[in-house]
Amino acid sequence: MYVQSGKYQNPVTNDRGAVNLIYIPTREELDGMPFTSDENREEYWKFIRNDDYLSKHTGEYSKRTPTVALKRSLTLISSCR
């Protein structure tokens, strides 16, 4: 759920990020990431913990074809930045 550049892109393949794997951070990793506020960090962690897929895969990259709900959720998160 974290892309270092902050954008879903892949200039090497020019696929607009269609096959990028998304990393789902652990709580410890999340605590070390920059957020605009502690409240935003906590909301992000709640989102991870409340999602069946994400909560089972913290510290891992998502599968190549994550669920449709995950894709929609990521779109919502990226639009909130």
Phi and psi in degrees as a GROMACS rama.xvg file:
@    title "Ramachandran Plot"
@    xaxis  label "Phi"
@    yaxis  label "Psi"
@TYPE xy
-131.583  125.315  TYR-2
-116.216  122.943  VAL-3
-51.4085  -40.4969  GLN-4
-75.5484  -16.2165  SER-5
83.7497  1.9194  GLY-6
-132.546  151.14  LYS-7
-90.9496  99.7597  TYR-8
-151.708  157.016  GLN-9
-150.368  87.7432  ASN-10
-66.2908  -19.2716  PRO-11
-68.6106  -45.9603  VAL-12
-97.5408  -12.0959  THR-13
55.2942  38.282  ASN-14
-102.884  10.9135  ASP-15
57.6009  29.5946  ARG-16
82.2916  12.8684  GLY-17
-60.5191  -28.5869  ALA-18
-117.398  11.8606  VAL-19
-65.5681  137.722  ASN-20
-89.8064  139.634  LEU-21
-104.705  129.877  ILE-22
-85.8888  133.463  TYR-23
-104.87  108.04  ILE-24
-72.8358  154.054  PRO-25
-78.9351  170.742  THR-26
-60.4812  -43.4579  ARG-27
-62.5821  -41.602  GLU-28
-66.7627  -40.953  GLU-29
-61.1751  -39.0508  LEU-30
-62.3124  -26.3166  ASP-31
-90.2482  -2.15358  GLY-32
-91.6017  147.415  MET-33
-74.7108  130.784  PRO-34
-131.331  159.18  PHE-35
-72.4759  -21.9944  THR-36
-158.851  160.803  SER-37
-64.5331  -32.0581  ASP-38
-62.2265  -42.4476  GLU-39
-62.8168  -41.3553  ASN-40
-60.9411  -43.8968  ARG-41
-65.7652  -39.5074  GLU-42
-65.2836  -38.8346  GLU-43
-63.9911  -42.7162  TYR-44
-65.3812  -40.175  TRP-45
-59.9542  -41.3316  LYS-46
-59.835  -45.3751  PHE-47
-63.1129  -48.0709  ILE-48
-65.9537  -30.516  ARG-49
-87.6958  -5.32385  ASN-50
-97.7072  127.633  ASP-51
-56.5859  -46.004  ASP-52
-71.262  -51.9205  TYR-53
-60.5087  -43.6768  LEU-54
-65.2403  -24.6416  SER-55
-87.4876  -9.05836  LYS-56
-127.168  26.2307  HIS-57
-64.4424  143.59  THR-58
80.669  11.308  GLY-59
-132.132  165.801  GLU-60
-87.5559  145.653  TYR-61
-66.4518  159.789  SER-62
-65.6528  160.474  LYS-63
-60.1125  -32.7035  ARG-64
-120.443  78.8967  THR-65
-68.2852  168.778  PRO-66
-64.1358  157.485  THR-67
-61.0842  -38.1839  VAL-68
-61.8566  -39.1491  ALA-69
-62.8905  -44.0277  LEU-70
-61.3916  -42.8609  LYS-71
-64.6562  -41.0623  ARG-72
-63.7993  -41.5387  SER-73
-64.6509  -34.8607  LEU-74
-64.7807  -41.6826  THR-75
-64.21  -43.1305  LEU-76
-63.5701  -46.4717  ILE-77
-65.7188  -28.471  SER-78
-78.0338  -14.2022  SER-79
-87.8572  -9.56747  CYS-80
